[in-house]
């Protein structure tokens, strides 16, 4: 139900403003664009799937993804993938949809994401295919698993003949439908936000190697070292064997590096420190519990280090209670949990104590993972705790899609940056109280927001659409009588009721308009006035 029953049949072409597409029951890809301010053009057929869809019993809905301004990936729902060169779209004279690759790839799937990139002068398109498959080995669970296939199609030129062929196929499996999955713009990695973990399924030879690796890692489950920090210094604790004495230990400090060796063995810890230290003031001692304690004095007081040794993941950072409180305080301004003494300047007041039964949701904790495309291993993982996933949106088509998470009563929008390891997920917008408001909408089907964050919107299964504008300054004076203060800005909520009782199948938001697709009609709702 989650994978295919809640599918959004309306597709927004983020490369060309106010252009939406749907695939009808006859396999026709139809484009609808806005001509005048709020007038829709007549649906225009841009492509027709060659497959006779009526001949297939076991098929899914057809799906489409706009990989770039001139490339499209398309599935007919029977298990066949099409790569299409479209030319410049958006009702342009150069638009001509032409199949450059099509192949049967097994059981039916839907396309969840796709990117187009050039590497070493070779053009490639990477695409993610989602399947729900029977799992014979799963006797206690649902009897199914989710399969994500990462397919890379690359250009090949033999004797001047330019063709596209499959370059790589990799499969991940998990036990829950991912909330969010996207390939990095460079094609080098993958990000998945899901309730249950995903892992790559490898060939038999790789599996044997993986088992050997697992045996080794099982022996080394405990971190090699633990570290703590204050504003001025860092303390590193390393467990050492019982037979090691003081003379066997060699610790070398330099302004930017550290090296720890025991007897004549290879270095136990070695590498470049995250930041500079006052190496002449650094010390080490052996504690009674046979642990080596190293004290490092920071050269620059204040900034917190995200890691001790650059790129070393064998250590574990331990945060004390005062540091936890400080971090929580730093994050407080992102949410509206605290009554705000200055409403003109920041968020309006809201109280997290007022959460109600509708705020409870089943999946307590999801994780966000980044997979490396070469090693197929996880490089980053974040446990989202109770920060519920709400929706995703393309803000910039050249970047990965953003995802929106609930933080207390608010909703925060995050932009992934695969090329910035230190700032991989950037907070770019806040929708005040949206987390709380959406929880009360029991019949909600789709959520979205404008790429410029000017409003968020959600629709129910039938008829009703709710629009939540961002706060805007007031032109007249308004007083809150209860609190006796002047209100500087107000956020408006709008409700639109469609003149049809057909089920809503698709929902997309642009900066100025909302598009709502039912089984029979495409509605256009004007939200903002263009400049």
Secondary structure as UniProt FT lines:
FT   TURN            2..6
FT   STRAND          11..12
FT   TURN            14..15
FT   TURN            17..18
FT   STRAND          19..23
FT   TURN            25..26
FT   STRAND          28..34
FT   TURN            37..38
FT   STRAND          44..48
FT   HELIX           53..55
FT   STRAND          63..66
FT   STRAND          71..75
FT   STRAND          80..85
FT   TURN            93..94
FT   STRAND          98..104
FT   STRAND          110..119
FT   TURN            120..121
FT   STRAND          122..134
FT   TURN            136..137
FT   STRAND          144..158
FT   TURN            159..160
FT   STRAND          161..174
FT   STRAND          180..183
FT   TURN            185..186
FT   STRAND          189..194
FT   STRAND          198..201
FT   HELIX           204..219
FT   STRAND          225..229
FT   STRAND          233..239
FT   TURN            242..243
FT   HELIX           246..248
FT   STRAND          249..253
FT   STRAND          257..262
FT   TURN            263..264
FT   STRAND          269..273
FT   HELIX           279..281
FT   STRAND          283..286
FT   TURN            288..289
FT   STRAND          291..298
FT   TURN            310..311
FT   STRAND          315..317
FT   HELIX           321..331
FT   HELIX           332..334
FT   TURN            343..345
FT   HELIX           352..354
FT   HELIX           357..359
FT   STRAND          367..372
FT   TURN            373..375
FT   STRAND          378..383
FT   TURN            385..386
FT   STRAND          389..393
FT   TURN            397..398
FT   STRAND          402..407
FT   TURN            408..409
FT   STRAND          410..416
FT   TURN            418..419
FT   HELIX           421..423
FT   STRAND          425..431
FT   TURN            432..433
FT   HELIX           434..439
FT   TURN            442..443
FT   STRAND          444..449
FT   TURN            451..452
FT   STRAND          455..460
FT   STRAND          464..469
FT   STRAND          472..480
FT   TURN            481..484
FT   STRAND          485..490
FT   STRAND          493..497
FT   STRAND          503..509
FT   STRAND          513..518
FT   STRAND          522..526
//
